[in-house]
Amino acid sequence: MPESQQFSIRTFGCQMNVHDTEKLSNLLLHAGYHEADDEADADFIVINTCSVREKAENKLYSDLGRLRQWKAGKPGRVIGVGGCVAQQEGQAILKRFDYVDLVFGTHNLRAVPAMLDAAIAGERSARTDETASLERFDLPERHGSYQGASAGHAFVTVMEGCDMFCSFCVVPRTRGREISRPAKGILEEVRGLVDRGTSEITLLGQTVNAYGRHDVRRGTDAAQGTMPFARLLGELDAIPGLERIRYTSPHPLFFDADLIAAHGDLEHLCPHVHMPVQSGSDRVLERMRRRYTRGDYLAIVEGLKARRPDLVLTTDLIVGFPGETDAEFRETLSLVAASGFVDSYSFKYSPRPHTKALEFAGEEVSADEASARLTELQAQQRQQTLDHHFSRVGTLARIRVEGATGRGPEQVRGRDLHHRIVNVCAEGGVELGSYLDVDVVEATPHSLIGELAAPRLIELSQGSASR
């Protein structure tokens, strides 16, 4: 490998994909490659793909079409495709695009440096084999040259895969079956991150609160090194120097009493839960194979807010699922109001290959009707978001500084405990990853605006409280 080889990665999709990009970047750095400041300087471009919706999949094919010219611009350039579409399509991508050099699935990150070396030598290859081995979690510590996307924050994988097989979702086929990582490795990783300056973590999993459930059910959790998810949160909460704990995305089916109680009991567990609901109609939920009812979901919401009254809820929603009536869509609108969602990711239903919902062919909601429903849902959500933001005016927020806003040399943005973005002017500059106490003075549809409160700067070394 020439010493000058540089890589660049384009990332689409969920936080798991974002973290996979971080893992891949770290692996390539350890293998002697360097991250390019600009794609124009790169020798190796990877597209880390998402297949949750057809639009994201089509984005890959558009990008690959444009990259043909990039590859032709310099001898020896390499194109790779990874992620969920790669897992789904495999060799078909190599056949369709003769200038793509390597394709790797979601279980094959560790193979990429060797595949890249082979591609430089002229060998095209695809690796989409699945494995239940825990070796996929055995990754090197952060390379000295690695820089995370957000100072002071790190994603930490606790489990991968999904056994739920919701009728609209391709994830079990692209991410494989559930496998939980031994708690010892999770705790060791987090302690190491804290020692190197991380103060906030987000635990990741396709159904993150299902962590360890199969081992617990079989009574083999101790032997396998796992534990119930709420207990894992408690172990993490006790790590000195760890200020904030988040997790995403949980499944409502696995919200037990202990997890709900943890939101009232654990000092560093943030008062924000992103809990996908998808629909407010029991009939639609059943057809989606979500395995809970509207009432079940609202009971979890009530329990969480009883334990932590300031807790903020966000969610995922699908409109236009096959057979969804206007009345059932209205049930979704009423659930959004009843749950008090502060934000949501909402989309029109997108048919995905190999999913159960394809059996509902002939029951499709028209594109125009689905678009109208999405517009109405998003308008209601915008108003709920803005109402919540206005309710925060006059309160105190503690933010972890993430970066500049681009709206002035001294305006920075950060996230508060509730995962809301707060913008504030910090004269004289401020260190990324530091904590600021901020008086919220203004609300916008997308963020809060604050003024520095006293004390102006809370240094990480002082052990800033999470509440």
C-alpha positions in Angstrom: 0.0 0.0 0.0 1.4 3.4 -1.0 1.9 5.6 2.0 -0.2 8.4 0.5 -3.4 6.3 0.2 -6.3 8.3 1.6 -10.0 7.4 2.2 -13.3 9.1 2.4 -16.7 7.6 3.5 -20.2 8.8 2.6 -22.7 7.7 5.2 -26.5 7.3 4.9 -29.1 6.1 7.4 -29.3 5.5 11.1 -27.0 6.0 14.0 -25.8 2.4 13.6 -24.6 3.3 10.2 -22.9 6.4 11.5 -21.1 4.3 14.1 -20.2 1.7 11.5 -18.5 4.5 9.6 -16.6 5.4 12.7 -15.5 1.8 13.2 -14.4 1.5 9.6 -12.5 4.8 9.7 -10.7 3.5 12.8 -9.9 0.2 11.1 -8.4 2.0 8.1 -6.4 4.3 10.2 -4.9 1.3 12.1 -4.2 -0.3 8.7 -2.0 2.7 7.7 -4.5 4.7 5.5 -5.2 8.4 6.1 -8.5 10.2 6.1 -8.8 12.7 3.2 -9.8 16.3 4.0 -11.7 16.4 0.7 -13.1 13.6 -1.5 -11.2 15.1 -4.5 -8.0 14.0 -2.7 -9.2 10.5 -1.8 -7.9 7.3 -3.4 -10.7 5.2 -1.8 -14.3 6.2 -1.5 -16.8 4.1 0.4 -20.6 4.6 0.4 -22.1 3.2 3.6 -25.6 2.5 2.6 -29.1 2.4 4.1 -32.0 0.3 2.7 -34.8 1.2 5.2 -36.5 3.2 2.5 -36.4 2.9 -1.3 -35.3 6.6 -1.6 -32.1 5.9 0.3 -31.4 2.9 -1.9 -31.9 4.9 -5.0 -29.5 7.5 -3.6 -26.7 4.9 -3.7 -27.2 4.1 -7.4 -27.2 7.8 -8.2 -24.0 8.4 -6.3 -22.4 5.4 -8.0 -23.3 6.8 -11.4 -21.5 10.1 -10.6 -18.5 8.3 -9.1 -17.6 6.8 -12.4 -16.1 10.1 -13.5 -14.3 10.5 -10.1 -12.6 7.1 -10.5 -11.6 7.8 -14.1 -9.9 11.0 -13.0 -6.9 9.3 -11.4 -5.3 5.8 -11.9 -5.7 3.4 -9.0 -8.8 4.9 -7.3 -11.0 2.4 -5.6 -14.8 2.4 -4.9 -16.4 0.4 -2.1 -20.0 -0.1 -1.1 -20.9 -1.2 2.4 -23.9 -1.2 4.7 -27.4 -2.6 4.4 -27.8 -2.3 0.6 -24.5 -4.1 0.2 -25.7 -6.8 2.5 -29.0 -7.1 0.6 -27.6 -7.0 -3.0 -24.0 -8.3 -2.7 -22.5 -9.5 -5.9 -25.3 -7.9 -7.9 -23.7 -4.5 -7.3 -20.4 -5.7 -8.8 -22.3 -7.0 -11.8 -24.3 -3.8 -12.3 -21.4 -1.4 -11.8 -18.2 -2.8 -13.3 -16.1 0.0 -11.8 -17.1 -0.8 -8.2 -14.2 -2.7 -6.6 -15.5 -4.1 -3.3 -18.8 -4.8 -1.6 -19.0 -5.6 2.1 -22.0 -6.4 4.3 -22.9 -5.3 7.8 -21.0 -8.2 9.4 -17.8 -7.7 7.5 -16.2 -4.4 8.6 -13.1 -6.1 9.9 -12.4 -7.6 6.4 -12.4 -4.2 4.6 -8.6 -3.3 5.0 -7.6 -6.6 3.5 -10.3 -6.3 0.7 -9.0 -2.8 0.0 -5.4 -4.0 -0.3 -6.7 -6.7 -2.7 -8.6 -4.1 -4.7 -5.5 -2.0 -5.1 -3.8 -5.1 -6.6 -6.7 -5.5 -9.1 -9.0 -8.0 -7.3 -12.7 -7.2 -7.1 -14.6 -8.9 -4.3 -17.8 -9.1 -2.3 -18.2 -10.2 1.3 -21.8 -10.5 2.7 -21.5 -13.6 4.8 -23.3 -13.4 8.2 -21.8 -14.6 11.5 -23.1 -15.0 15.0 -19.5 -14.8 16.3 -18.8 -12.2 19.0 -15.5 -11.4 17.1 -17.4 -8.7 15.3 -17.2 -6.6 18.5 -13.5 -7.1 18.9 -12.2 -3.9 17.3 -9.1 -1.9 18.1 -9.2 1.2 20.4 -9.4 4.6 18.8 -6.4 5.4 16.7 -4.4 8.4 17.7 -5.5 10.2 14.5 -9.1 9.3 14.9 -11.5 12.3 15.5 -15.1 11.6 16.5 -18.0 13.5 14.9 -18.8 15.2 18.3 -16.3 16.1 20.9 -16.9 14.4 24.3 -19.5 12.0 22.8 -19.2 8.4 21.6 -21.5 5.7 20.3 -21.1 2.3 21.9 -22.6 -0.8 20.3 -24.3 -3.2 22.9 -26.1 -5.5 20.5 -26.7 -6.0 16.8 -29.4 -7.5 14.7 -33.2 -7.8 15.1 -35.5 -10.8 15.6 -38.8 -8.8 15.4 -39.5 -9.1 11.6 -41.9 -6.2 11.4 -43.8 -6.5 8.2 -42.5 -3.3 6.7 -38.8 -3.7 7.7 -35.9 -5.2 5.9 -33.4 -4.8 8.8 -33.5 -8.4 10.0 -32.3 -9.4 6.6 -29.6 -6.8 6.3 -28.4 -6.8 9.9 -29.0 -10.4 10.8 -30.4 -12.0 14.0 -30.0 -10.5 17.5 -26.7 -10.9 19.2 -25.7 -9.2 22.5 -22.2 -8.2 23.3 -20.8 -9.3 26.7 -21.2 -6.6 29.3 -17.5 -6.8 30.3 -16.4 -5.5 26.8 -19.0 -2.7 26.9 -17.9 -1.5 30.4 -14.2 -1.7 29.4 -14.8 0.3 26.3 -16.7 3.0 28.1 -14.1 3.3 30.9 -11.5 3.7 28.2 -13.5 6.3 26.4 -14.0 8.2 29.7 -10.3 8.1 30.4 -9.6 9.7 27.0 -12.1 12.5 27.6 -15.5 11.2 26.6 -18.3 12.4 29.0 -21.4 11.3 27.1 -22.2 8.0 25.4 -25.1 6.7 23.3 -25.7 2.9 23.5 -26.7 1.5 20.1 -28.7 -1.5 19.0 -31.4 -2.3 16.4 -33.6 -3.0 19.4 -31.3 -1.7 22.0 -33.4 -2.5 25.1 -33.6 -6.2 23.9 -30.0 -6.4 25.0 -29.3 -9.8 26.7 -33.0 -10.9 26.6 -32.4 -14.3 25.1 -29.7 -15.1 27.6 -31.9 -13.9 30.5 -34.8 -16.0 29.2 -32.7 -19.1 29.0 -31.0 -18.4 32.3 -27.6 -18.2 30.6 -26.9 -14.5 30.9 -24.2 -14.9 33.6 -22.5 -17.6 31.4 -22.7 -15.5 28.3 -21.6 -12.4 30.1 -24.8 -10.4 29.5 -27.5 -9.0 31.8 -30.8 -7.3 31.6 -30.6 -3.9 29.9 -31.7 -1.9 33.0 -28.9 -3.5 35.0 -26.3 -2.6 32.3 -27.5 1.0 32.5 -26.9 0.8 36.3 -23.4 -0.5 35.8 -22.6 2.3 33.4 -24.2 4.9 35.7 -21.6 4.1 38.3 -18.5 4.8 36.1 -16.8 7.9 37.5 -16.5 10.7 35.0 -19.4 9.5 32.8 -21.8 12.4 32.8 -24.6 11.4 30.3 -26.0 8.1 29.1 -28.4 7.8 26.2 -29.6 4.8 24.2 -31.3 4.2 20.8 -33.5 2.8 19.5 -35.6 0.8 22.0 -38.6 -1.3 21.1 -41.8 -0.7 23.1 -42.1 -4.5 23.7 -39.0 -4.6 25.8 -39.8 -1.6 28.1 -40.1 -3.5 31.4 -40.7 -2.0 34.9 -37.0 -2.0 35.7 -36.1 0.1 32.6 -38.9 2.5 33.3 -37.7 2.8 36.9 -34.2 3.5 35.8 -35.3 6.8 34.3 -36.1 7.9 37.8 -33.3 6.2 39.7 -30.1 6.6 37.6 -28.3 9.9 38.0 -26.7 10.1 34.6 -29.4 8.6 32.4 -30.7 11.4 30.3 -34.4 12.4 30.4 -34.9 11.7 26.7 -36.3 8.5 25.1 -36.6 8.0 21.3 -39.2 5.2 21.1 -40.6 4.4 17.7 -44.3 3.8 17.5 -44.9 3.8 13.7 -48.8 4.1 14.0 -51.5 5.0 16.4 -54.0 2.5 15.1 -54.2 -1.0 16.6 -55.2 -2.6 13.3 -52.3 -1.0 11.5 -49.9 -1.9 14.3 -51.1 -5.5 14.0 -50.6 -5.6 10.3 -47.1 -4.0 10.9 -46.4 -6.9 13.3 -45.3 -4.5 16.0 -46.6 -6.8 18.8 -48.0 -4.0 21.0 -51.2 -1.9 21.1 -51.8 1.8 21.3 -52.8 1.3 24.9 -49.5 -0.6 25.6 -47.5 2.3 24.2 -49.4 5.0 26.1 -48.9 3.0 29.3 -45.1 3.1 28.8 -45.3 6.8 28.1 -47.3 7.3 31.3 -44.9 5.2 33.3 -41.8 7.1 32.0 -43.3 10.5 32.7 -44.4 9.4 36.2 -40.8 8.4 37.0 -39.2 11.5 35.3 -41.7 14.3 34.8 -39.3 16.3 32.6 -38.6 13.4 30.2 -38.9 14.2 26.5 -40.2 11.7 24.0 -39.4 11.5 20.3 -40.5 8.8 17.9 -40.6 7.3 14.3 -43.9 7.3 12.3 -45.0 5.7 9.0 -48.0 7.0 7.1 -49.7 5.4 4.2 -49.1 1.8 5.2 -51.1 -0.5 2.9 -54.7 -0.5 3.9 -54.4 2.5 6.3 -57.8 4.3 6.3 -58.2 8.0 6.9 -59.7 7.2 10.3 -56.7 5.1 11.3 -54.4 8.0 10.2 -56.4 10.2 12.5 -55.6 7.8 15.3 -51.9 8.4 14.7 -52.5 12.1 14.9 -54.3 11.7 18.3 -51.5 9.4 19.6 -48.9 12.0 18.6 -50.9 14.6 20.7 -51.5 12.2 23.6 -47.8 11.2 23.8 -46.7 14.8 23.6 -43.9 14.0 21.2 -41.3 16.8 21.1 -40.0 15.6 17.7 -40.5 12.8 15.3 -39.0 11.2 12.1 -42.0 10.6 9.8 -42.1 9.0 6.4 -44.4 7.6 3.8 -44.5 3.8 3.6 -41.8 2.4 1.3 -42.1 -1.2 0.0 -39.0 -3.2 0.8 -37.8 -6.5 -0.7 -38.5 -9.7 1.1 -40.9 -8.1 3.6 -44.3 -9.4 4.7 -46.0 -6.1 3.8 -45.6 -6.9 0.1 -48.4 -9.4 0.6 -50.7 -6.4 0.9 -50.4 -5.6 -2.8 -53.5 -4.0 -4.0 -54.2 -2.2 -0.8 -51.7 0.6 -1.4 -52.6 4.1 -0.3 -52.3 6.5 -3.2 -49.1 8.5 -3.4 -51.1 11.8 -3.3 -53.0 10.7 -0.2 -49.9 9.5 1.5 -48.2 12.8 0.8 -51.2 14.7 2.1 -51.1 12.7 5.3 -47.4 13.2 5.8 -47.8 16.9 5.3 -50.6 17.1 7.9 -48.6 14.9 10.4 -45.5 17.0 10.1 -47.4 20.2 10.5 -48.9 19.0 13.8 -45.4 17.9 14.9 -43.9 21.2 14.0 -46.4 22.9 16.2 -45.8 20.5 19.1 -42.1 21.0 18.8 -42.4 24.8 18.8 -44.8 24.7 21.8 -42.3 22.7 23.7 -39.5 25.0 22.8 -41.5 28.0 24.0 -42.2 26.2 27.3 -38.4 26.1 27.8 -37.9 29.8 27.6 -36.9 31.1 31.0 -35.4 27.8 32.1 -31.8 26.8 32.7 -30.1 24.3 30.3 -26.7 22.6 30.5 -25.3 21.9 27.1 -22.3 19.9 25.9 -20.7 22.1 23.2 -20.7 20.3 19.8 -19.4 23.0 17.4 -19.9 26.3 15.7 -23.3 27.2 14.3 -21.9 29.1 11.3 -23.9 32.1 12.1 -21.1 34.1 13.7 -17.6 33.7 14.9 -18.5 33.1 18.5 -21.9 31.4 18.3 -21.8 27.7 19.3 -24.3 24.9 19.4 -24.7 22.2 22.0 -27.2 19.6 23.2 -29.0 19.7 26.5 -30.1 16.7 28.6 -33.2 16.4 26.6 -31.3 16.2 23.3 -32.5 19.6 22.2 -30.1 21.8 20.3 -29.2 25.1 22.0 -27.4 27.9 20.3 -25.4 30.5 22.4 -22.8 33.2 21.9 -19.6 32.4 23.8 -17.2 35.3 23.6 -13.6 34.4 23.6 -14.3 30.8 22.4 -15.1 27.6 24.2 -13.6 24.1 24.1 -15.6 21.5 22.2 -16.9 18.9 24.6 -17.1 21.4 27.5 -20.3 22.1 29.3 -22.0 25.5 29.5 -24.9 26.6 31.7 -27.3 28.5 29.5 -30.4 30.6 30.2 -32.9 29.8 27.5 -34.2 33.1 26.1 -35.8 32.3 22.8 -37.4 29.5 20.9 -37.3 28.6 17.2 -38.9 25.6 15.4 -35.6 23.7 15.3 -33.6 24.9 18.3 -33.4 26.9 21.5 -31.4 30.1 21.9 -29.6 30.9 25.1 -27.4 33.3 27.0 -24.5 32.2 29.1 -25.4 31.8 32.8 -23.0 32.0 35.7 -20.8 30.1 36.2 -20.0 30.7 32.5 -18.1 27.5 31.8 -18.3 24.2 33.6 -15.1 22.3 33.0 -15.3 18.5 32.5 -12.7 18.1 35.3 -15.0 19.6 37.8 -17.5 16.7 37.3 -20.5 18.6 36.1 -23.8 17.1 37.3 -26.2 15.7 34.8 -29.3 17.1 36.5 
